[in-house]
Amino acid sequence: MTPNNPEDRYWQALVSRDASFDGQIFYGVLTTGVYCRPSCPSRQPLRKNVRFYTSPEQAERDGLRPCLRCHPLATLGLDPQSARIAALCRYIEAHADEPLKLEDLSRQSGLSSFHLQRSFKAILGVSPRQYLESCRMRNLKVSLQRGRDVTTAIYDAGFGSGSRVYEKADTQLGMTPAEYRKGGAGVTITYVSAETSIGLMMIGATDRGLCFVQFGESEDELLAQLTREYPQAARLPMAKPYPDQFESWMAAIRQHLDGHEVRLDLPLDVQATAFQLKVWRYLQSIPSGHVESYQEVARAIGRPSAARAVARACASNRVAIVIPCHRVIRGTGELGGYKWGLARKRTLLDLERAAVAR
């Protein structure tokens, strides 16, 4: 039962480290003289020593200072540390083609290497190195799309060797650099659409696995979504009779949507950052019929302050159901967002719970 007293709700948010309350409330600890965001990873204080506030100004009028661990002002864009990290991000983006090291970034930010790592992860949910690599990968994509030759594009983006790029090709490009350079030319994506219990669904697959499982109102709308990612890929309607492997994938998805408890352990060919991949793999471990909050997922993957980044990773999912982002809800118990509509999210959860209860 949800507590009726606002302070009881706030206390529950503190206890559960619910990031959905970040920026809405702040709690002060009178014995330490600091105030924090609800998701602060520090040790839980005694209830009698806590005061709740709806703004930083209220906390500071009581003589409290912002926590150096969770940076509560960052939730409002007021934290000088947050501004410093934002400026460093702009620096990384502008110099991604250079051999940046942690010591270089430390000098640029004016923070020690230790505090830079901790602050960067707390605010962005990824390390400086991961952010740098994402910038380089983005620059590589732009160069390849503009027709630059693969070797030049790789080195111009700042990668020290081609092997490192090819290691990441499957997860961050979805294909080799040469294939991506051609906008997917040379890659064949076969697709088929079908009516399901929760609406029209389209499935697209390469020879490596599923790359597209989405719901929409029409086949034209879904095909347009598929086209946007790889405009030059060969997109072919799947000819009948469908391959046996594809028939088994479809059968598993249909059984799941029909309310049977089927584990969708299907091969995927999806693009992802390192962080997204970590989130998606964890989502696939959540049992059917169960839900977790964005904050719980963040803690489970070792990034307790990255609840919002988890939410963004869920929103970036291109393979509905197979990566079950519908099993992640807000810490308040509300469903939260779902790119294919909250009605579908609710129906999926109801179907899974009914199947588990049988």
C-alpha positions in Angstrom: 0.0 0.0 0.0 1.3 3.5 -0.9 1.8 5.7 2.2 -0.6 8.7 2.3 1.7 10.9 4.3 4.1 12.7 1.9 7.0 12.3 4.3 6.3 8.6 4.5 6.5 8.4 0.7 9.7 10.4 0.7 11.2 8.1 3.4 10.3 5.1 1.3 12.0 6.7 -1.7 15.1 7.2 0.3 15.1 3.6 1.6 14.7 2.2 -1.9 17.0 4.8 -3.4 14.3 5.6 -5.9 15.9 7.8 -8.6 12.5 8.9 -10.0 12.3 11.3 -7.0 15.6 12.9 -7.8 15.2 16.6 -8.4 11.7 16.5 -6.8 12.8 16.2 -3.2 16.0 16.3 -1.2 16.8 14.9 2.2 19.1 16.5 4.8 21.0 14.5 7.4 21.2 16.7 10.5 24.1 14.8 12.1 26.3 15.1 9.0 25.2 18.6 7.8 24.6 17.5 4.2 21.7 17.1 1.9 21.3 14.5 -0.8 19.2 13.2 -3.6 16.9 10.2 -2.8 19.1 7.8 -4.9 22.3 8.7 -3.0 24.4 5.5 -2.5 25.6 6.6 0.9 24.7 4.6 4.1 21.0 5.0 5.1 20.6 7.5 7.9 18.4 7.1 10.9 14.9 8.3 10.3 15.0 10.7 13.3 18.0 12.5 11.8 16.4 13.2 8.4 14.6 16.3 7.1 12.9 16.5 3.7 12.9 19.5 1.4 11.4 20.3 -2.0 14.3 22.6 -3.0 18.0 23.0 -2.3 17.4 26.5 -1.0 15.2 25.1 1.8 18.0 22.7 2.8 20.7 25.4 2.7 18.6 27.8 4.8 18.9 25.0 7.5 22.6 25.2 7.2 23.1 22.1 5.1 25.6 21.7 2.2 25.2 19.6 -0.9 26.5 16.0 -0.7 29.9 15.5 -2.5 29.0 11.9 -3.4 25.6 12.2 -5.1 25.7 15.9 -6.2 22.1 16.7 -5.6 22.3 20.0 -7.5 23.1 18.1 -10.7 19.4 17.0 -10.8 18.5 20.7 -11.4 21.5 21.5 -13.6 23.0 23.7 -10.9 25.9 21.6 -9.6 29.2 23.2 -10.5 30.7 19.7 -10.7 28.0 18.8 -13.2 28.9 21.9 -15.2 32.5 20.9 -15.1 31.8 17.4 -16.4 29.6 18.9 -19.1 32.4 21.1 -20.2 34.7 18.1 -20.2 32.3 16.2 -22.4 32.4 19.0 -25.0 36.2 18.8 -24.8 36.2 15.1 -25.4 33.8 15.5 -28.4 36.1 18.1 -29.9 39.3 16.1 -29.4 38.1 12.5 -29.8 40.5 12.0 -32.7 43.5 12.6 -30.3 45.1 9.9 -28.0 43.3 11.2 -24.9 44.4 9.6 -21.6 42.8 9.8 -18.2 45.7 12.1 -17.0 44.9 14.5 -19.9 41.2 14.6 -19.0 42.2 15.0 -15.3 44.3 18.1 -16.1 41.6 19.5 -18.4 38.9 19.1 -15.7 41.0 20.2 -12.7 39.9 17.0 -10.9 42.1 14.1 -9.7 41.9 10.9 -11.8 40.0 9.2 -9.0 37.4 12.0 -8.5 37.0 12.4 -12.3 36.2 8.8 -12.7 33.7 8.8 -9.9 32.0 12.1 -10.8 31.8 11.2 -14.5 30.1 7.9 -13.8 27.8 9.4 -11.2 26.6 12.0 -13.6 26.6 10.2 -17.0 26.5 6.6 -16.1 29.6 5.7 -18.2 33.3 6.1 -17.7 35.3 8.8 -19.5 36.9 6.1 -21.6 33.5 4.7 -22.6 32.3 8.2 -23.5 35.4 8.8 -25.6 34.9 5.6 -27.5 31.2 6.4 -28.1 32.3 9.8 -29.6 34.8 8.0 -31.8 32.3 5.5 -33.0 29.8 8.3 -33.8 32.5 10.1 -35.8 33.4 6.8 -37.6 29.8 6.4 -38.6 29.6 9.9 -40.0 32.8 9.4 -42.0 31.6 6.1 -43.3 28.2 7.4 -44.3 30.0 10.2 -46.2 31.9 7.7 -48.2 35.4 7.9 -46.7 37.5 4.7 -47.1 37.4 2.4 -44.1 41.1 2.7 -43.1 41.1 6.5 -43.2 37.8 6.8 -41.4 39.0 4.5 -38.6 42.2 6.5 -37.9 40.6 9.9 -38.4 38.0 8.9 -35.8 40.8 8.4 -33.3 41.0 4.6 -33.1 44.6 3.4 -32.8 44.0 0.3 -34.7 41.4 -1.3 -37.0 41.2 -4.4 -34.8 39.6 -2.6 -32.0 36.8 -1.3 -34.2 36.2 -4.7 -35.7 35.9 -6.1 -32.1 33.0 -3.7 -31.5 31.4 -3.9 -35.0 28.7 -6.3 -34.1 27.5 -4.4 -31.0 28.0 -0.8 -32.0 27.6 -0.9 -35.8 25.6 -4.0 -36.3 27.8 -4.9 -39.2 31.4 -4.5 -40.3 32.7 -0.9 -41.0 32.9 -1.6 -44.7 29.2 -2.7 -44.7 28.2 0.3 -42.6 30.1 2.7 -44.9 27.7 1.6 -47.7 24.7 2.3 -45.5 24.1 -1.4 -45.2 24.8 -2.1 -48.9 25.6 -5.8 -49.2 23.6 -6.7 -46.1 20.2 -8.3 -46.6 17.5 -7.8 -44.1 14.4 -10.0 -44.6 11.2 -9.0 -42.9 7.7 -10.1 -42.3 4.8 -8.6 -40.6 2.0 -10.4 -38.7 -1.0 -9.6 -36.6 -0.6 -10.5 -32.9 -2.7 -10.3 -29.8 -1.2 -6.8 -29.1 -1.2 -5.4 -32.6 0.7 -5.5 -35.9 4.3 -6.6 -35.5 7.2 -6.6 -37.9 10.3 -8.8 -37.6 13.5 -8.1 -39.5 16.5 -10.4 -39.5 20.0 -10.6 -41.0 21.9 -13.8 -41.4 23.2 -13.2 -37.9 19.9 -12.9 -36.1 17.0 -10.6 -35.3 17.7 -6.9 -35.8 14.1 -5.5 -35.6 11.0 -6.6 -33.7 8.6 -3.7 -33.4 4.9 -2.9 -33.2 3.0 -0.2 -35.2 -0.2 0.8 -36.8 0.7 -0.2 -40.4 3.2 -2.1 -42.4 4.3 1.1 -44.2 5.1 2.8 -40.8 7.1 -0.2 -39.6 9.0 -0.6 -42.9 9.9 3.2 -42.7 11.4 2.6 -39.3 13.4 -0.3 -40.6 14.7 1.8 -43.5 15.9 4.7 -41.4 18.7 2.7 -39.8 20.2 1.1 -42.9 18.9 3.0 -45.9 21.1 1.1 -48.4 20.5 -2.4 -47.0 18.6 -4.8 -49.2 15.2 -5.1 -47.5 13.3 -8.0 -48.8 9.9 -9.5 -47.7 10.6 -13.0 -46.5 9.5 -15.5 -49.1 7.4 -18.5 -48.3 8.0 -21.1 -47.2 9.9 -19.4 -44.4 13.2 -21.0 -43.3 12.9 -23.5 -40.5 15.0 -21.3 -38.2 12.8 -18.3 -38.7 9.6 -20.4 -38.2 11.0 -21.4 -34.8 11.7 -17.8 -33.9 8.2 -16.8 -34.9 6.6 -19.7 -33.1 8.4 -18.8 -29.9 7.3 -15.1 -30.1 3.7 -16.0 -31.0 3.5 -18.5 -28.1 4.8 -15.8 -25.7 2.3 -13.3 -27.0 -0.5 -15.9 -26.6 0.2 -16.1 -22.9 2.5 -19.1 -22.7 5.6 -18.9 -20.5 8.2 -19.1 -23.2 11.8 -17.9 -22.7 12.8 -15.9 -25.8 16.4 -16.9 -26.0 16.8 -15.9 -29.7 19.9 -14.8 -31.7 20.2 -11.0 -32.1 22.0 -8.7 -34.4 21.6 -5.3 -32.8 23.6 -2.1 -32.4 24.5 -1.1 -28.9 26.9 0.9 -26.8 28.7 -1.0 -24.0 26.3 0.4 -21.5 23.2 -0.4 -23.5 24.4 -4.0 -24.0 25.0 -4.4 -20.3 21.4 -3.2 -19.5 19.9 -5.3 -22.3 21.7 -8.5 -21.1 20.4 -7.9 -17.6 16.8 -7.3 -18.8 16.9 -10.7 -20.5 17.7 -12.2 -17.0 14.6 -10.8 -15.4 12.1 -13.7 -15.1 8.9 -13.6 -17.1 6.1 -12.2 -15.0 8.5 -10.1 -12.8 9.3 -6.4 -12.9 12.1 -4.3 -11.5 12.5 -0.5 -11.2 15.0 1.5 -13.3 16.9 2.0 -10.0 17.0 -1.7 -9.2 18.4 -2.5 -12.7 21.0 0.3 -12.3 22.1 -1.2 -9.0 22.2 -4.7 -10.4 24.6 -3.8 -13.2 26.8 -1.9 -10.8 25.8 1.6 -11.7 23.5 2.7 -8.9 23.4 6.3 -9.9 22.5 5.5 -13.6 18.8 5.0 -13.4 18.1 7.6 -16.0 20.7 6.1 -18.3 18.9 2.7 -17.8 15.6 4.3 -18.9 17.3 5.7 -22.0 18.8 2.2 -22.8 15.3 0.8 -22.5 13.9 3.4 -24.9 16.6 2.6 -27.4 15.6 -1.1 -27.6 14.8 -2.2 -31.2 13.8 -5.7 -30.5 10.6 -5.6 -28.4 9.9 -8.6 -26.2 13.1 -10.4 -27.0 14.9 -7.7 -24.9 12.1 -7.4 -22.4 12.2 -3.7 -21.5 8.5 -3.9 -20.6 9.6 -5.5 -17.4 11.2 -2.3 -16.1 8.9 0.2 -14.3 9.2 3.2 -12.0 10.1 2.9 -8.4 6.7 4.2 -7.5 5.1 1.2 -9.1 3.8 3.2 -12.1 4.5 1.6 -15.5 6.7 4.4 -16.8 7.3 4.8 -20.5 7.2 2.3 -23.3 7.9 3.3 -26.9 5.2 1.0 -28.2 2.5 2.3 -25.9 1.6 1.8 -22.2 -1.4 -0.3 -23.1 0.9 -2.9 -24.8 3.2 -2.8 -21.8 0.4 -3.4 -19.4 -1.0 -6.3 -21.6 2.5 -7.9 -21.9 2.9 -7.9 -18.1 -0.6 -9.2 -17.5 0.0 -12.0 -20.1 3.3 -13.0 -18.4 1.9 -13.0 -14.9 -1.1 -15.1 -16.0 1.3 -17.6 -17.6 3.4 -17.9 -14.5 0.4 -18.3 -12.3 -0.9 -21.3 -14.2 
